[in-house]
Structure formats: structure tokens, C-alpha cells
């Protein structure tokens, strides 16, 4: 596992199922964020930078297809989604996958199969983002072991906090990451703390790593949401 664990979002209103899945996922080394309703999931997106969403079809305030449709039309359209539901008809499975779902698991889930499917989806979406050794997004090399960032083989002088911030953003490139999420995962602070320090560090990191588009990558502010590292 990387220094910052992969975060699985679990949109499930059945507490028994939710508790079981949390046990399995945490046992496999994942961090887990639980949501009981679509509204709760939407409210949490500023503070929870999840890497994959496990989604029930039937929710107390809507259905999973509606949630999936909203995700695919959002700034986080690339978020991988696995349906986890009792609905097992071929028509339902086709609708979910055709609507942008990455996989479909019928309840009750089997532990080893579920974890294998989660791992497979994450490898498809995050595989190029590496592991404890680091990863490459040309021309950048994030060297996790030595805690440094290289551009075309040239090491950039970063503080430890700047490295943590770069590592977190690069691993989630293409997705919006909220300031609250950065405070929580990079600074280990609550959302009640001022986000000005985040903005200052992001601005400094943008200059040091030349993330204005000149190197093929751009770190941009997303109004009222946070930041997104995207390929130009």
C-alpha cells in the first residue's frame, strides 16, 4: 500500500451489509468512507477524496443509476463505480454497465470474489499510478521511496509537505480533490481549519513543478470545489 491508502466509498443503507463490507475492505488494507443516502454522498465529496465507489441500486432517496449518471456528468466522471445490489436480472446488469458502471456484484457478496473485483477495477483505473515504489506520469516521476519528484530525471527541491501534496494530487489526476480532503489526508487536520494554507502550498507546488501546462499537465482551481491535476 502507498503512504496514503486507497479510499473506497460505500453507498449502502443497510447497516449490516455496510459493517460487513467495512470489515472486509479494511482487512484488505483499504480506507473506507460510508454513506447511507445519495444526499449524504453528495455532501461529503468536498472532504472525502474516494478512489472507488461501491453503489447500491436501491437507496432511500433515489437509485444507483441516478447517482451513476450524476457522477459521469460531473467533474469526477472518471471515478470507478461498482454496483452491489440484490437485483440480478440480465437487463439490470446491462443497464448498469451500459450506464457507465465498471462492474456489478450481486448480493450477498462473497468476500474473496468481491475483493478480487475491487482490486481488478482499481488496477484498471489506478494501475499506472503505482505503489510504494512510486510511479511515472511523463515527464514526472514520483519517487515514493526517496520522497521526491523528478522532471525528466531532474529532482525538484520540495519540502516534505509539498511532496505529500504532490503525491496525493498526482495519484488522483483527472479528478477534483477538495480542499477539505487535502487538509484531512495531507495535513491531518479537520475541515474547520482555514484552507488558505492549502491554496498557498498549491500555488507554490504549481510553480516548482511547472504545472501550468508547459509540461503537458495543469493544476487548476475548480471554483468552490478544490483542485484538479489534468493532462493538457
N, C-alpha and C positions, 0 to 999 in steps of 0.2 A: 504493500500500500504506500501511496505517496504521503508526504507530511500532512497534507490536508485530505482527509478521506473522501471518497466518492459519497455524495449525498443522494439518497433515494427518497423521493416524495411518495407518500402513501395516502391516496384519496379514497378512504374507506369508512363507511359509517357504522359498520358492525364492530363493536369493541373487541369481541372475542377473536375474530379474524385478524383485526389490526394488531392485537397484542401478540398473536402467534407469528405474524409476519415480521414484526419488530424483533422478536426473539431470533428468528432465523437470519434476518438480514444483518443485525448487529453481530451475531455469531460469526458471520462470514466477513466481518470487518468493515461493513458499510455504516455510515451515519444515516439516521432515518428522521424525517420530518412527517408528522401525521396531521391529516386534515379530515374533519368529519363532514364537510359540505363543500360544494363548489365555491360558495361565497368565502368560506374560511381560506380555501386555497388561493383565491384571487387576492385576498387581503394580505397574505403572507409573502407575496412574491417580491416585495421590496427587501425583506430580511432573510429569506431562505433561498440561497442560490443552489437549487437542486440540479442534479445531473441526469436524473431519470424519474419519470412519474409512473407509478403503478395506479391504475384508474379503474374504479368500479363503474359498471354501466348504470346501475340504478342508485340514484342519490336523493337525499331528502329535498333538495331544491333544484332538481333538474336531472339530466342524464349525462353519461360519459361522452356520448357523441357530441353533445353541445360543448362540453369542456374541451374536447379534442379539436373541434372546429375553431374555437376561440384561440387555442394555442397556435394552430397552424396559420392563423391570420394575424398573429401578434409579432412583436419584435423577437420573441424567443421561439420562432417557428421550428427551429431545428431540435428542440427538446425531444428526446426519445420518450415514447409512451408505450406502456404495456397494459393491455386490458386484463383485468382479473374479475371474472363475473360468473354467475351461475348460468347465464344464457349460453347455450351450447349448440344452437342451430347453425347450419352452414350459412344461412342468409345473414345471421347476426355477425358471424366471424368475417364474412366477406365485406359487410358494411363497415365494420371497424377497421379492417386493414385497408380497404379502399379509401376510407376517410383520412388515412394518414397514420394509423396505429402501426407500431413496429412489431408487435407480437400480441398473442391472445392466449390467455391461460384460463381454463375452466375450473371453477371451484367445485369441490375442495381441492386446493393445490397440493402437490407433492413436493416435499422440501427440496430434494436433490434436483428434480426437474425445474422447479421454479428458479433456484439459484443458478442453474446452468443457463436458463433463458435470459435471466438478468445479465449474467456475465457475457453472453453472446451479443446482446444488444449493445451493451457498453463497449465491447471491443469494436463493434462496427462504427460506433459514434465517437469513441474516445481513444481508440487504439493508437492513433497516431500521436496522442498527447502524452504517451509514455508512462513511466513508472518511477520507482525510487531513483533510477539512474538518470532520468531526465528525458528530454525529447527535443525534436527539431521541427521548427516551422521556418523553413528557409526564408531569409538568411539567418534566422535566430536559432541559437542552441541554448536551451535552458538546462544547465548542468546542475541537477538537484543534489548530487553527491558533494560537489565543491561549493554549492550555493552561489552560482554566478551565472551571468547571461553573456553569451558571446554573439557578436555580429560578424558574419563572415570570418569566424575564427578569432576575432579580436575581443578580449574580455573587457567588459564595461565596468567602470567603478561604481558600484551600488552599495548602499547601506544594507544591513540585514533586513530592515523593514521594507526597503524598496525591492529587494529580491523576493520577499514573501508576497508582496503585492503583484509583482510581475508574474511570478509562478502561478498565482491564483487566477489572474486575468488570462494568461496565455492558455492555461488548461481549459478555460471556458470561452475560448474565442468564438465569435459569431453570436454570442448570447448576451443579453443585457444583464449586468450584475449591479444590484442596488448598492447604494452607499451603506445602508444598514447591514447588508450581507458582508461587505468589506470590513466594517467595524467589528462584526461578530467573528469572522473567520481569520482575518489578518491581524487585527488589533486585540481580539478577545475582549471587546467592550460591548456594552449594551447600546441599543438604538437611541437611548436618551442622551448620549454624548454627542456633542456638536460634530457635524460631518465636515467642517471646514478643514480639519486636518487631512481627511481623505482627499479632498479636492486639491490641496497643496501638494500632497505626495503624488497624485496622479499627474498633475502638471509637470512636476519635476521629472517623473519617470518618462513622460511623453518626450521631453527634450533629450534626456540621456539616451534613450533607446531609439530615437529618431522615428517616432510613431505618428508622424504627421502625414504619412502616405508615401514619403520618398523611398522607403524601403519595402513598399508593397503592402504595408499594414498601417492601419489608422486606429488610434484610440480616441473615441469620440464620446462626448457627454450626451446623454439622452435625457431630455428635459423632464424633470420631476420623477425620473426613474433611477438613473445611475450612469453607468459607463458600458461601452461595448467596444471590444477589440475586434476589428473586422479586416478582412483581406480586401485590398483595393482592386 
